[in-house]
Amino acid sequence: MFDNLTSRLSRVVKTLRGEARLTEENIQEALREVRVALLEADVALPVVREFIARVREKAQGEEVIGSLTPGQAAVGVVYRELVSLMGERNDALDLATTPPAVVLLAGLQGSGKTTTAGKLARWLKNEHRKKVLLASCDVYRPAAIEQLKTVAAQAEAEFFPSAVGEKPVEIAARAADYARKHYADVLIVDSAGRLAIDEAMMREIGELHAALKPVETLFVVDAMQGQDAVNTAKAFGEALPLTGVVLTKLDGDARGGAALSVRHVTGKPIKFAGVGEKLSGLEPFYPDRMASRILGMGDVLSLIEDVQKSVDREEAEKLAQKVKAGKGFDLEDFKQQVVQMRKMGGLAALADKLPGNLAQMAGAAPQMEERTIRRIEGIINSMTALERTKPELIKASRKRRIAAGAGVSVQEVNRLLNQFEQTQKMMKMMAKGGLAKMMRNMKGMFPGMR
């Protein structure tokens, strides 16, 4: 989402190279580039003006000390101001109340409220072991209630039934009563949206808030809306005592200005970011990590967290022993690695969190779609245990049998075997010291790494 902003800001560094000090003269052109980059990213004009003013004030006279170049010092100032603009730190959900803690979701139709309700339920269940009840007060949009019921089942959360024709406030009251009687820890209420802000919608959401008295009122906004997101955020902020914001579709190809504007406009923290359509695609929003990604420095902490959640530690240790020994990496191991990559959202999802050069290398690598990964699993599953451990046995007749069993062509079996051979060569190279060399290079990229 921030590719254009990242590339423009990298140019700022180049313009300041070779200067001994950051002065008003040499920073003026750099700030002009930053301003244009932010406006092109669809950041609200008042936000851009204030941001540029703060960067100018902090950057003028900034000492270039130690090994820092003026360009690096300028990026340091921009980084700190980006973090400040997006909220300094992650604000967690405040559920410290007598159960059930009520979370009310508000936003326009199409902003992703219903999916966010499911994602949030799954996150609360998996990360905090909460018993979650989902209820829909959207009695206007066709199949909205059924959609939430489906999402609740996928998230393994309980669903409170409601029907078209009922009054939203009455649904909310019954859901709260049910949650109390059935010992739910959290009640998430999905409110109705409209295609645009209108008086009736604002009045209804206000009545829901008064009836439910939620501990969290989250404004769900589509990050791809740009300037419209800012206007919507302002209207909801005036109508409701919001406690936080959830940015959805942050993995889209839009310009991403909402991520930089909405915190400033509402004065409320961005608590979560939605990425992808899967229910696992909800991340706590960390301003410092997002600023790092915008400036092309990657988000290694989030990447490590993703790996820790997705990777089977026991299997990873077994593979590490095989790599260390320089032998034994077989097709079963290859399949496990492909499955782990799928769990983490694929190479594209990882590339987004890598620092600049590594991200470009990962982005240039062939992308594996869900269908391709499942095909690889199917082909390997069609092999015998002996064939998986000794792929060299797989000749023409075996290839035909495997292809028929997996429902693919022989050419696809050949393609898989070639991919496996390349991976096996890489593993052998790592065992012979290639890994140590790779780690030394990584230390150069990340000075704090030991």
N, C-alpha and C positions, 0 to 999 in steps of 0.2 A: 504493500500500500504506500510506503514512504520512499520508494525507489528514486523518484524525481527529486524529492526534497533532499535525500541523502547525497545524490550526485552533485546537486547545486552547492550544498554546504561543503563538500570536499573541495570544490573549486575555491571557496573562500580561503582554505588553508594554503593553497598554492599561491594565491595573490599576496599573502603575507610572508612568504618564505624569504629569508635573507635580510629582513628588517631586524634592527637591534632592539627596538622598543615599539610598543603599541601606542600610536599617537592619534590625534584627531584626524590628521590627513590620511594616514595609511589605513585607518579603520573605516573611513567613510565609504569607500568603494565596496569593502567587504560587507558592510551593513546593508548597502543597497542590494547586493546579491541575496542576502538573507531575507530581506523584505520581499523581494520578487518571489523567492522560493516559497515563503509562507503564503503569499497571496495566491500563487499557482496551486498550492495544496488546499486552497479553499478555507483558509483560516479567516475568521471574522476580522474585518478591518480594525475595529477598536482594540482587539486583542493584539494584532500585529503592531499597531502604533505603540502600545504600552510595552510590549516585549522588546521592540527595537530601542525604545528610550532607556529601558533598564540595562540592556546589553551595552549600549553606548556609554552609559554612566559607569558601569563596572569595568569595561574594557579599557577606557582611556587611562593611560598611565600604568596599566598592569605590567608589573615587572616580569621580564623574561629571564628566569633564573635556572641554574643547573643545566640540564640537558634539554630543557624545553625551548622550542622555536617559537617565534611570535604566532605562527599558525596554530601550534598546539595550545598555546596560552589562550588564543581567541576561542578555540573549540572548547576549552575548559570553561570559559565564561558562558558560551552558548549552552553548553551541557547543563551547567548549574541553573541557568534561567529556564531551560526547558523543563527541568525537574520541578522547579518552583511553580511554573505555569500549570503543570499537570497535577500538582498537589503534594509535593515533597515525599510522601510515604504512602504505603498501602493502608487503607482504613478497613478493618475487618467488620463483618456484620456484628451488630450488637444484639445478641439474643439473651442477654442477662435479665430475664423477667420470669414471672410465674408462667409455666407452660399452659397453653400453647403460645409461643412467640409468633405473632402475626406479621407476615411480610406481604405488602401490597405492591403489585406491579402496575405501573401506569405508562402510557405511551400511545403513539399513533398506531393505526392499523398497518400491519406490514413491517413493524419495527422489530418483530421477533419475540414478542412477549410470551406467547404460549410455549415456544421452544425453550426460551430462557427459563420459564417456570420449571420445565422438566430437567434442564441442565443444573439449575440451582438445587432441585430436590436430590438429584443424583450426587452432587458435590457435598451436600449436607449429610447425606447417608454414608457416603464412602469416606469422607475426610473427618467427619465429626460424630459419626454413629448416631445420627438423629432419626427419629421416627417422623416422617413427613406426610402431611395430608395436602392434596392439591384440590382446589375448587375453582370453577369457572363462573364468573358473573357476566360473561359475554353472551347475552341472549339475542344478539342482533346478527352477528356474522354466521352464515350457514355452516354447520358442522364444527363450529368452534368448540363446543362442549365435547363432541366426539374426539376431536383432535387432542384435546387435553387429556381425555381418558386414555387414548393410545399412548401419548407421551408419558403419562404416569406409570403405565404398565411397563414401558421400556426402562424407566428410571427405578423400577421396583419400589414405587411409592404408592400410598393409598389414595384413592380418588373419591371425592364427594360428589354424588350425582346431582345434577340440576337440569332444568328443562326450559326450552324456549317458551315465553309467555309468563314466566315467573319474574318477580321484581328483584333486581340485583341486590338491593339492601336486605331483602328477606332471605335470599340465598346465602349471603354473607353471614347473617345472624345464625342461621341453621348450621352452617359449616363450622362456625366458631363453637357452637354448643356441642356439636358432634365431636370436634377435636378435643374439647375438655373431657367429655365422657369416655372417650376411647384413648386417652392418655397420649395424644400426639405431642411431640416436642415443638414442631413448627407447622404452621398453617400458611401455605402460599396461595394467595388469591390473585387470579388472572382477571384483570378488569377489561371492559370493552374498549376498543379503540375506534377511531373514525379515520376517514381518509384525510380529514383536515380538522383543525381545532374549531370546535363550536361550543356555544354556551351550554347546550343541553349536556354535552359530554363532560364539561368541566363541573357542572352542577352535580351530575351523577357520581363522579369520582370523589367529589367533596363529601357527598352523603355517605359513600362507602367508607371513607376515611374516618368520618365522625362515628359511624356505627362500629367499626372494627378496632379503632384506636391502635393501629399497627406500631410495632417497635421499629420497623424499617419500611419506608416508603421509597421504592426504587423506581427511578425514571429510566425506562428502556428506550434507547435511541439507536437508530441505524447509522453507523459510522460513514455510510456511503451517501448520506443526505447532504453533507456539506453545510452551506449557509442555512438551509431550511432547518437543519438539526438545531442550530443556534436559536432561531426564532421559536421553535417548538419547546426547547428547553426553558427559554425565558417565560413562555406562557404557563407551562406546568409548574415552574418554580414560584410563580406569583399565585397560582391557584391552590397549591399543596405545600405542606411543610416537608419537602423532600429530605431524605437522609443520605441519599447517594444515587449514583448513576451506573447503569450497565451499558457498555458500548457493544453493540452486536455487529457482525460481519466485518470485523477488523482485519480479516484475511482477504478481503475483496480487493479489486483493482482500482478502487476510487482513490481520491487524493488525500483522504484522511484528515481533513481540517477539523472535523468534529472532535477528534481525540485531543486536539490542542486548544479548542475553543470552549467546549461544554463546561469544563471545570471553572473557568474564568467567569462565564456567563451566569451559571447557577450558584456558584459559591459552594457547591457540594462536591464531595470527593467521588472520583470514579472508583467504584469498588470491584467491578469485574469487567473482563473483556471476553466477548464471545467470538470464537474462531471455529469455522467449519459448521457443518450441519449435524454432526454426531453429538450425542448427549455428553460425551466426554470433553467436548470443546468449550470449556469455560475455565478461564484462568483469573485468579486474583490479579488486579491491576497494580503494577509497581511502576510509579513514575520514573524512577532512576533507570530501571531496565528498559522501559520504552524509549527514554531519551538516548540510551546507548544504541538501541536498534536504529533510531532515526539518524544518528550520526555515523552509522556504519561500523560501530564497535561491537555489534552482536549482543546477545543476551545469553551468556554462557551459564549463568546461574539457573535460569528457567530450563535450559537444555539439560542440565544435570538433573534437575528435579523430574523432568519428563522421563529421562532414562531410568532413574531410580524407581519410578512408579510402574514402568512398563516392562523392565527387564527382570527375568527370573534369576535371582542371584546365584542359585546353585548351578543352573545351566551355564551361566556366564563364567563361573569359576572352572567348570569342566572344559569349556572352550578355551579359556586362558591357558590351562595346562597343556592342551593339545597344541596350541600355537607355540608355547614355550618349548615343547618337545620337537616341534617342527614336523610332526606327522600325525596322522589320525583324523584330520579334518575331512569329513565325508559328506555325502549328499543329505543325510539327516541333519547334520549341523547347518548346512547351507539353508535348508528349509526353515530351521529354527530362526536363523538370522533374518530371513525374508519376513517371517511372521512378526518378529519383534519390530522390524521397520514399519510394518503396517500398523501395529499397535500405537506407534509414536506419530502416526499421521503421514508417513512416507518421507522421502528425501526432501521434498519441497517444504514441508513443515519444519524440518530440522534446519534447512538452509537459511530460513528466515531469522534464525537465532544465532547464526554463526557470524563472526567478524568478516568484514568486507571481502578480502581475498579468498578465504575459505568458502564464503557464501557463493562467490562467483564460480568456484570450482565445482561445488555441489550442484549449483544451478545448471551447469553445462553437462552434468552427467545425465544419462538416459533416465527418464522418470518412469517409475513403476506404478501403473494404475491398479486399483483394487482387483479388477478383472484379471490382469496379468499375474498378480500375486497368487490369486486363487488357482490360476492355470498351472503355475509352478508347483503349488502344493499338490494338485491333482496328478501331475506327471510323476512326481516323486512318490506319491502314495500308490501309484500303479506299479512301482518297482518292488522286487522282493527285498528282504532284509540284506541278503548277500550282495545284491546289485547296488544297494545304497552305500554299503561299506567298501565295495570294490567296483567303482564305476567303469574301470578298464575292461570288465567282462561284458559290458553292454555293446554288442555288435549289431549287425543289420537285423537279424531275426528277433532279437530281444527288443530292439528299438521299435519294430513293427508291432510287437505284442504290447509294449508300454503305451505306444501312441493310440492303439485301439482301446486299451483299458481306460485311458484318460480322455478319449474323444477328441484327440488333436492329430495334427499331421506329424509325420516323421521329422520334417524340417524343424518343427517346434521342439521336438525332443533333442535334436542336434543343437539347436540354439541354447537350450538349457544347459546341456553338457559343456558347451563352450564357455558359458557364463560361469559355470562351476569351476572349470579349469583356471580361468583368470583369477577367480577369488582364491583358489587353492595356491596359485603362484604368489599372490600377495601375502597370504598367510605364511608361506615359507620364507619370503623376503623379510617379514617382520621377525620371524624366529631367528634369522641370521644377523640381527642387529639393525634391521630397517626400522623397527619400532623405536629403538633407542635414539636413532637419528631423527625420527619424526618428533619425538618428545623434546629433543634439544631445540629443534626448530620452533616448537610450540612455546618453549621458554623464552625464545627471542621475541615472540609475538606478545606474550603476556609476562612482563617483567616480574610480577608478583608470584609467578608459578615456580614451585620447587621440585 
